[in-house]
Every structure is written in structure tokens, then in C-alpha cells.
Amino acid sequence: MAAVCQVTGAGPGFGNTISHSHRRNKRRFDVNIQKKTYFVPSLRRSVTLNVSAKGIKVIDVRGIESVVGEILARGEKI
């Protein structure tokens, strides 16, 4: 499963772990991806999305209909 949010498009970030002695090692900051199932009345079915925690909040504010419409407009398969 790719660590990319289908709503916000957020992906992993990269940086360094810095120790007490200030040595640096590469690391990856993963996004908090959750697999969520939503019922979409216009499609008359449930859709499963890989969304970040922020993406879940976006769906709560804007509604599942508008978010799914944008995903479909981008050409992404749900």
C-alpha cells in the first residue's frame, strides 16, 4: 500500500535523525494513512479510501460527495 493520501495527496517526507553527538542518519517521516470505507449516496455504493488523518478531517468538513467528485475528476479510480 502506498503511503499517499487520496484526498490531500500528502506523501512521506524525508530528513535526518540527529543524535546527541550531532551525527546524521537518513530517515523517512511517514504520513498517518488509514484505510476508511465511506458510503457515497450518488454512486449508491461504498468506497474504500486510503486517507491521512488530515484527509479524514477534510471529508468531515466538505462532505464525502464533493471529495469523491474531485478524486474522480482527477481520473483516479475508486
C-alpha positions as CSV (number, residue, x, y, z in Angstrom):
1,M,0.0,0.0,0.0
2,A,1.4,3.4,-1.0
3,A,1.8,5.9,1.8
4,V,-0.1,8.6,-0.1
5,C,-3.4,10.2,0.9
6,Q,-6.0,10.0,-1.9
7,V,-7.7,13.2,-0.6
8,T,-4.8,15.6,0.2
9,G,-2.1,14.0,-1.9
10,A,0.3,14.0,1.1
11,G,3.2,11.6,0.9
12,P,6.2,10.8,3.0
13,G,8.8,13.4,3.9
14,F,12.5,12.8,4.2
15,G,15.0,14.2,6.6
16,N,17.7,13.3,9.1
17,T,17.7,11.8,12.5
18,I,20.2,13.8,14.6
19,S,21.8,12.1,17.6
20,H,23.1,13.8,20.7
21,S,26.6,13.9,19.2
22,H,25.0,15.5,16.1
23,R,25.6,12.6,13.7
24,R,23.1,12.4,11.0
25,N,21.2,9.4,9.5
26,K,18.6,9.5,6.8
27,R,15.0,8.8,7.9
28,R,11.5,8.9,6.5
29,F,8.6,10.8,8.0
30,D,5.5,8.7,7.0
31,V,2.0,10.1,6.8
32,N,-0.7,8.8,9.1
33,I,-2.5,6.7,6.5
34,Q,-5.8,5.0,7.4
35,K,-8.0,2.8,5.2
36,K,-11.5,4.1,5.6
37,T,-14.8,3.0,4.0
38,Y,-17.5,5.6,3.2
39,F,-20.9,5.2,1.7
40,V,-21.4,7.6,-1.3
41,P,-25.2,8.1,-2.0
42,S,-24.6,9.4,-5.5
43,L,-22.7,6.2,-6.5
44,R,-25.1,4.1,-4.4
45,R,-22.1,2.1,-3.1
46,S,-19.3,2.2,-0.5
47,V,-15.8,3.3,-1.4
48,T,-12.6,2.5,0.4
49,L,-10.1,5.3,0.5
50,N,-6.5,5.5,1.8
51,V,-6.7,8.8,3.7
52,S,-4.5,10.6,6.1
53,A,-5.8,11.9,9.5
54,K,-6.0,15.4,7.9
55,G,-7.8,13.9,4.9
56,I,-10.5,12.4,7.3
57,K,-11.0,15.9,8.7
58,V,-11.3,17.4,5.2
59,I,-14.0,14.8,4.4
60,D,-15.8,15.7,7.6
61,V,-15.8,19.4,6.7
62,R,-16.5,19.3,3.0
63,G,-18.5,16.1,2.7
64,I,-17.8,12.8,1.0
65,E,-19.8,13.7,-2.1
66,S,-17.5,16.7,-3.1
67,V,-14.3,14.9,-2.1
68,V,-15.2,11.8,-4.2
69,G,-16.2,14.1,-7.1
70,E,-12.7,15.7,-7.0
71,I,-11.0,12.4,-6.9
72,L,-13.0,11.1,-9.9
73,A,-12.3,14.4,-11.8
74,R,-8.6,13.8,-11.4
75,G,-9.1,10.5,-13.1
76,E,-8.2,8.4,-10.1
77,K,-10.0,5.0,-9.9
78,I,-12.0,4.4,-6.7
